[in-house]
């Protein structure tokens, strides 16, 4: 165990162990070996972190900084993130099984999100109101909320941190981040950049641990003003219960089961490539994975022939190797869930066109790219998020039919539409019940564009300039400009 790294949490500008010294193991999913140990935060640790964030918000250098000064710190953080993208990407790959060529690119691109919000910091303003009372000057100003609890899952954690702390810090809030218990190392390494960028102590704190007690204590803490949560619906229900105690504002991003619709006039090559990227990219461990494929009957066979051929050619292996195209799943629980649901789909009449099992000759949590032909919409797998490389396929004949199928879901995060008919693409984009719609492309993001879901995929939006307003509240100021004394309140005129 001597070569296993032990991490510490970032609380009030100091790197600390859990108050009781407890640690838990983090396992490399590519080989099943423990590679680092993570502090198991106690309720007392969470309380220290939130109180530190509250002190930083109410007093000290952060509370006195101008928006432009806050933006300069964020700019520095973005520069550091870009410079350390290789190192951060490698750590995230070891901890989660995501491919290095993806994680290092993502870490570098995430710097653009931090830079975007750095530029937004001094662009937030209120307004003057044309009030209906004489001798009154009335204006609004936007003020930060206070302590923000940001809870992120293990997948795309640096991206999700950026779209949470970017607007939160730009607006003047302070933050307590809770890293996923499944993979915390990259988050803690990111904390070193927070320190190096020069943020005052307590502005950003990072705690690690499980939902109980760490997540519960954080999301229900009386000093927390806003909870930004990304994760699963079961955990979200606990978050909502916890937030009832402190009346914190809450935003939820809960994943999805996104429909990917291909019409008969689509560019087949482009659609196949996009579908491959949408479901097998990141081993399917993406909240926007295009895991429900709807194919027009006229092109279904050609499309599936091409897609099955490409899926079988995907190189599965070591996520640190440049030739690898798909790495392992992150947790044992994911693998067991996928195996169970694929078997159930077959029992319900689904046909596995390719995959459906673990590859031979590889240890770790690997699973083959899997495509299942589903004869009916009511197969459980069609609307069950698997968070893995498993695609369900159905056929359709009309636009009305596929729209009904696409919207027949408890989820509503993303959707993909492939067609050369611009009028149809606009009709479908407006009618599909999803927070994000991609037309003739898939899985693209930008710091300029908001994202978020509806229905069971949550509520609230992240990224984009509007996100910074979600981390503020308006204050209305009334000023009497008359030199005359106020009238006697008991004399009505």
C-alpha positions in Angstrom: 0.0 0.0 0.0 3.1 2.3 0.2 2.8 3.4 -3.4 -0.9 4.4 -3.1 -1.4 8.1 -3.0 -3.5 9.6 -0.2 -5.3 12.8 -0.9 -6.5 15.6 1.4 -9.6 17.9 1.2 -9.4 21.7 0.6 -11.1 23.6 3.5 -10.5 27.2 4.3 -7.4 27.4 2.2 -5.7 24.4 3.9 -5.3 20.8 2.8 -6.8 18.6 5.6 -7.6 15.0 6.4 -11.1 14.0 7.6 -11.5 15.0 11.2 -11.6 11.3 12.2 -8.9 10.3 9.8 -11.2 8.0 7.7 -10.3 7.2 4.1 -11.8 5.2 1.3 -10.2 3.5 -1.7 -10.5 4.7 -5.3 -10.0 1.9 -7.9 -8.7 2.1 -11.4 -11.6 0.6 -13.5 -9.2 -0.5 -16.2 -7.4 -3.0 -14.0 -9.4 -3.2 -10.8 -6.5 -2.0 -8.6 -6.7 0.6 -5.8 -4.5 3.5 -6.8 -5.4 6.3 -4.3 -7.2 6.9 -1.1 -9.7 9.7 -0.5 -10.8 11.4 2.8 -14.2 10.4 4.1 -15.6 13.7 5.2 -17.6 13.8 8.5 -20.5 16.2 9.2 -18.0 18.3 11.2 -15.8 18.6 8.1 -18.7 19.7 6.0 -19.7 22.3 8.6 -16.1 23.6 8.7 -16.1 24.0 4.9 -19.5 25.8 4.8 -18.6 28.1 7.6 -15.3 28.9 5.9 -17.2 29.7 2.7 -19.7 31.9 4.6 -16.8 33.8 6.3 -15.2 34.4 3.0 -18.5 35.6 1.5 -19.3 38.0 4.4 -15.8 39.3 5.3 -12.3 39.3 4.1 -10.7 40.1 0.7 -13.3 38.2 -1.5 -16.2 40.2 -0.1 -14.4 43.5 -1.0 -13.2 42.5 -4.5 -14.7 44.3 -7.5 -16.3 42.2 -10.2 -13.3 43.0 -12.4 -10.9 41.7 -9.8 -12.9 38.5 -9.5 -12.8 38.1 -13.3 -9.0 38.4 -13.2 -8.7 35.5 -10.7 -11.0 33.4 -12.9 -8.9 34.2 -16.0 -5.8 33.0 -14.1 -7.6 29.8 -13.1 -8.5 29.2 -16.8 -4.9 29.7 -17.9 -3.7 27.2 -15.3 -6.3 24.7 -16.3 -5.2 24.9 -19.9 -1.5 24.5 -18.9 -2.2 21.5 -16.7 -4.7 19.7 -19.0 -2.3 16.8 -19.7 -1.7 16.1 -16.1 -5.4 16.5 -15.1 -6.5 14.4 -18.0 -4.2 11.5 -17.0 -5.4 11.6 -13.4 -9.1 11.6 -14.5 -8.5 8.7 -16.9 -6.9 6.6 -14.2 -9.6 7.4 -11.7 -12.6 7.0 -14.1 -11.5 4.9 -17.1 -12.2 7.6 -19.6 -9.8 7.8 -22.5 -6.8 10.1 -22.0 -7.1 11.7 -25.4 -10.6 12.8 -24.4 -9.9 13.9 -20.8 -6.9 16.0 -21.6 -8.7 17.6 -24.6 -11.7 18.3 -22.4 -9.6 19.7 -19.6 -8.0 22.2 -22.0 -11.4 23.1 -23.6 -13.0 23.6 -20.2 -10.5 26.5 -19.7 -12.6 28.3 -22.3 -15.6 28.1 -20.0 -13.7 29.6 -17.1 -12.4 32.3 -19.4 -16.0 33.0 -20.6 -17.3 33.5 -17.1 -14.2 35.6 -16.2 -15.3 38.0 -18.9 -18.9 37.9 -17.6 -18.0 39.0 -14.1 -18.2 42.7 -14.7 -21.0 42.6 -17.2 -23.8 41.8 -14.7 -26.0 44.8 -14.1 -29.4 45.9 -12.9 -31.7 48.5 -14.4 -33.5 51.7 -13.7 -37.3 51.5 -13.6 -39.8 54.0 -15.0 -41.8 54.0 -11.8 -45.4 55.3 -11.6 -44.7 57.5 -8.5 -43.5 61.1 -8.6 -40.1 62.1 -7.1 -38.9 58.5 -6.9 -35.7 57.1 -8.4 -35.9 53.3 -8.5 -33.2 50.9 -9.6 -32.3 47.3 -9.3 -28.9 45.7 -8.7 -27.9 42.1 -8.8 -26.3 40.6 -5.7 -24.7 37.2 -5.1 -26.6 34.6 -3.1 -24.0 33.5 -0.6 -22.6 29.9 -0.2 -23.2 27.6 -3.1 -23.2 23.8 -2.7 -22.1 22.3 -5.9 -22.5 18.5 -6.2 -20.9 16.8 -9.2 -20.8 13.2 -10.4 -17.6 11.4 -11.5 -18.2 11.7 -15.3 -17.2 15.0 -17.0 -16.5 16.3 -13.5 -14.1 19.1 -14.5 -16.6 20.3 -17.1 -19.4 20.3 -14.6 -17.3 22.0 -12.0 -16.5 24.8 -14.6 -20.1 25.4 -15.4 -21.0 25.6 -11.7 -18.1 27.5 -10.1 -17.6 29.8 -13.2 -20.9 31.7 -12.9 -21.0 31.3 -9.1 -17.6 32.9 -8.5 -18.1 35.5 -11.2 -21.2 36.6 -9.4 -19.4 36.9 -6.1 -20.6 33.8 -4.3 -18.4 31.3 -2.5 -18.5 27.5 -3.1 -18.3 24.2 -1.4 -17.7 21.4 -4.0 -18.6 17.8 -3.2 -16.7 15.4 -5.4 -18.2 12.0 -6.4 -17.2 9.2 -4.1 -16.6 7.1 -7.2 -13.7 9.3 -8.5 -12.6 12.3 -6.5 -8.9 12.7 -7.5 -9.2 15.0 -10.5 -11.4 17.3 -8.4 -8.8 17.5 -5.6 -6.0 18.1 -8.2 -8.2 20.9 -9.6 -8.3 22.4 -6.1 -4.5 22.9 -6.3 -5.1 25.2 -9.3 -7.7 27.2 -7.2 -5.0 27.7 -4.6 -2.3 28.6 -7.2 -4.6 31.1 -9.0 -4.7 33.1 -5.8 -8.3 32.8 -4.6 -8.6 33.8 -0.9 -9.0 31.1 1.7 -12.6 29.7 1.9 -13.8 31.0 -1.5 -13.6 27.5 -2.9 -13.7 24.4 -0.6 -13.6 20.8 -1.7 -15.0 18.0 0.4 -15.1 14.3 -0.4 -17.3 11.5 0.8 -20.5 9.6 0.4 -24.1 10.9 0.4 -24.4 10.1 4.1 -23.2 12.1 5.9 -21.3 14.3 3.5 -23.9 15.1 0.8 -26.8 15.3 3.3 -24.9 17.7 5.6 -23.9 19.9 2.7 -27.1 20.2 0.8 -29.1 20.8 4.0 -26.7 23.1 5.8 -28.5 26.3 7.1 -25.8 28.6 5.6 -26.1 27.2 2.1 -28.1 29.5 -0.2 -28.1 27.5 -3.4 -27.6 23.9 -4.4 -26.4 23.0 -7.9 -26.7 19.2 -8.3 -25.8 16.9 -11.2 -26.5 13.2 -10.7 -29.2 10.6 -10.6 -32.9 11.1 -9.7 -32.8 9.0 -6.5 -30.0 11.2 -5.1 -31.8 14.3 -6.3 -34.9 13.4 -4.3 -32.7 13.4 -1.1 -31.2 16.7 -2.2 -34.7 18.2 -2.4 -35.6 16.9 1.0 -32.4 18.3 2.5 -32.9 21.7 0.8 -36.3 22.0 2.4 -34.6 22.6 5.7 -32.6 25.7 4.5 -34.9 27.0 1.8 -31.9 26.9 -0.6 -32.5 27.5 -4.3 -32.0 24.3 -6.2 -31.1 23.4 -9.8 -31.0 19.7 -11.0 -29.4 18.1 -14.0 -30.4 14.4 -13.8 -29.4 12.8 -17.1 -31.5 11.4 -19.8 -32.5 8.8 -22.4 -32.1 11.0 -25.5 -33.8 10.2 -28.8 -31.7 10.2 -31.9 -34.0 10.5 -34.9 -32.9 9.7 -38.5 -35.2 10.5 -41.4 -35.1 8.9 -44.9 -33.4 12.0 -46.5 -30.5 12.2 -43.9 -26.9 12.0 -44.8 -26.4 8.4 -43.7 -22.6 8.6 -43.2 -22.9 11.7 -41.1 -25.8 10.3 -39.0 -24.0 7.0 -38.4 -20.9 8.8 -37.2 -22.9 11.1 -35.0 -24.8 8.1 -33.5 -21.6 6.3 -32.8 -20.2 9.3 -31.1 -23.4 9.9 -29.2 -23.7 6.5 -27.7 -20.2 5.0 -27.7 -18.2 8.1 -27.0 -17.1 8.2 -23.3 -18.3 4.6 -23.2 -21.8 5.8 -23.2 -21.2 7.4 -19.8 -22.7 10.8 -20.8 -25.9 12.4 -19.6 -26.7 13.4 -23.2 -26.0 10.0 -24.7 -28.2 9.3 -27.7 -29.3 6.0 -26.4 -32.7 5.7 -28.2 -32.2 5.4 -32.0 -35.3 5.9 -34.2 -34.7 5.0 -37.9 -37.0 5.7 -40.8 -38.0 2.3 -42.3 -36.6 3.2 -45.7 -33.0 3.6 -44.5 -33.0 1.4 -41.4 -31.3 -1.7 -42.8 -28.5 0.3 -44.5 -28.0 2.4 -41.4 -27.8 -0.6 -39.1 -25.4 -2.5 -41.4 -23.0 0.5 -41.4 -23.4 1.1 -37.7 -22.9 -2.5 -36.6 -19.8 -2.8 -38.8 -18.3 0.4 -37.2 -19.3 -0.7 -33.7 -17.5 -4.0 -34.0 -14.4 -2.2 -35.2 -14.2 0.0 -32.1 -10.9 -0.6 -30.3 -11.5 -1.3 -26.6 -8.7 -1.2 -24.1 -6.4 0.8 -21.9 -7.8 4.3 -21.6 -4.2 5.7 -21.5 -3.3 4.2 -24.8 -3.6 6.5 -27.9 -5.0 3.7 -30.0 -7.9 3.0 -27.6 -11.3 4.2 -28.8 -13.4 3.0 -25.9 -12.4 2.5 -22.3 -14.1 0.7 -19.3 -17.1 1.5 -17.3 -16.4 3.4 -14.1 -18.1 1.2 -11.4 -19.1 -2.4 -10.7 -22.6 -1.2 -10.2 -22.8 0.1 -13.7 -21.6 -3.1 -15.2 -24.1 -5.2 -13.2 -27.0 -2.8 -14.1 -26.2 -3.0 -17.8 -25.9 -6.8 -17.8 -29.2 -7.1 -16.0 -31.0 -4.7 -18.3 -29.6 -6.3 -21.5 -30.7 -9.7 -20.4 -34.1 -8.3 -19.5 -34.4 -6.7 -23.0 -33.7 -10.0 -24.6 -36.3 -11.7 -22.5 -38.8 -9.1 -23.6 -38.1 -9.8 -27.3 -35.2 -7.5 -28.1 -32.4 -8.8 -30.4 -28.8 -8.0 -29.8 -27.3 -7.0 -33.2 -23.8 -6.7 -31.8 -22.1 -6.7 -28.4 -24.1 -7.7 -25.3 -21.2 -9.0 -23.3 -17.8 -8.2 -21.8 -14.9 -8.5 -24.3 -12.7 -11.5 -23.9 -9.1 -11.1 -22.8 -9.5 -7.9 -20.8 -9.7 -7.5 -17.1 -11.5 -4.5 -15.6 -15.0 -3.2 -16.2 -15.1 -3.4 -19.9 -18.3 -3.9 -21.9 -18.7 -4.2 -25.7 -20.5 -1.6 -27.8 -24.0 -3.0 -27.9 -26.9 -2.4 -30.3 -30.3 -3.9 -29.5 -33.2 -4.0 -32.0 -36.3 -3.4 -30.0 -39.7 -4.4 -31.5 -41.8 -2.2 -29.2 -41.6 1.0 -27.3 -42.6 -0.6 -24.0 -39.5 -2.6 -23.6 -38.0 -1.5 -20.3 -34.6 -0.7 -21.8 -36.1 1.9 -24.1 -36.6 4.4 -21.3 -34.1 3.1 -18.7 -30.9 5.1 -18.5 -28.0 2.6 -18.5 -25.1 5.0 -18.5 -23.1 2.7 -20.7 -22.5 1.7 -24.4 -25.9 0.3 -25.1 -28.2 1.5 -27.9 -31.9 0.6 -28.4 -33.2 0.8 -31.9 -36.7 1.2 -33.3 -38.2 2.0 -36.7 -40.8 4.5 -37.7 -42.8 5.5 -40.8 -44.1 9.1 -40.2 -43.0 12.3 -38.6 -46.0 12.1 -36.2 -45.2 8.6 -35.2 -41.6 9.3 -34.3 -42.5 12.5 -32.5 -44.8 10.5 -30.3 -42.2 7.9 -29.6 -39.5 10.4 -28.9 -41.7 12.2 -26.4 -42.9 9.0 -24.7 -40.2 9.2 -22.0 -39.9 10.4 -18.5 -36.6 12.1 -19.5 -36.1 15.3 -21.5 -32.5 16.4 -21.6 -31.3 16.1 -25.3 -32.4 15.0 -28.7 -30.8 14.6 -32.1 -32.5 15.1 -35.5 -31.0 14.2 -38.9 -32.7 15.4 -42.0 -32.0 17.6 -45.0 -35.5 19.1 -44.9 -35.0 22.4 -43.1 -38.7 22.9 -42.5 -39.0 19.5 -40.9 -36.0 20.1 -38.7 -37.5 23.3 -37.4 -40.9 21.5 -36.7 -39.2 18.7 -34.9 -36.8 20.9 -32.9 -39.9 22.8 -31.7 -42.0 19.7 -30.9 -39.5 17.4 -29.3 -39.7 17.7 -25.5 -36.0 18.2 -24.6 -33.8 21.0 -23.2 -31.2 20.6 -26.0 -31.8 19.7 -29.6 -29.0 19.0 -32.1 -29.8 19.0 -35.8 -27.4 17.2 -38.1 -24.8 17.1 -35.3 -24.6 15.7 -31.8 -22.8 16.2 -28.5 -21.4 19.6 -29.1 -21.2 22.2 -26.3 -20.0 25.8 -25.9 -19.6 28.2 -23.0 -22.0 30.5 -24.9 -24.9 28.1 -25.1 -27.1 27.1 -22.1 -27.9 23.5 -21.4 -30.3 21.6 -19.1 -33.3 19.4 -19.2 -37.1 19.2 -18.6 -39.3 16.5 -17.0 -37.3 13.8 -15.2 -34.1 15.3 -16.5 -34.3 18.1 -14.0 -34.6 21.9 -14.2 -32.4 24.9 -14.3 -29.7 25.8 -16.9 -26.0 25.9 -16.9 -23.5 27.6 -19.1 -24.3 30.7 -21.2 -24.4 34.3 -19.9 -27.8 33.8 -18.4 -26.3 31.3 -15.9 -24.6 34.0 -14.0 -28.0 35.6 -13.2 -29.1 32.3 -11.6 -26.3 32.8 -9.0 -27.6 36.3 -8.1 -30.8 37.9 -6.9 -32.1 41.3 -7.7 -32.4 44.0 -5.0 -34.7 46.9 -5.6 -33.7 50.3 -4.3 -36.2 53.2 -3.9 -34.8 56.7 -3.5 -37.0 59.7 -2.8 -35.6 62.7 -4.7 -37.9 65.3 -3.2 -36.8 67.8 -0.5 -40.3 67.9 0.9 -41.1 65.9 4.0 -43.1 62.7 3.7 -46.8 63.2 4.3 -48.6 62.3 7.5 -49.4 58.6 7.0 -52.8 59.1 8.8 -54.0 61.9 6.5 -55.3 60.4 3.3 -55.3 62.6 0.2 
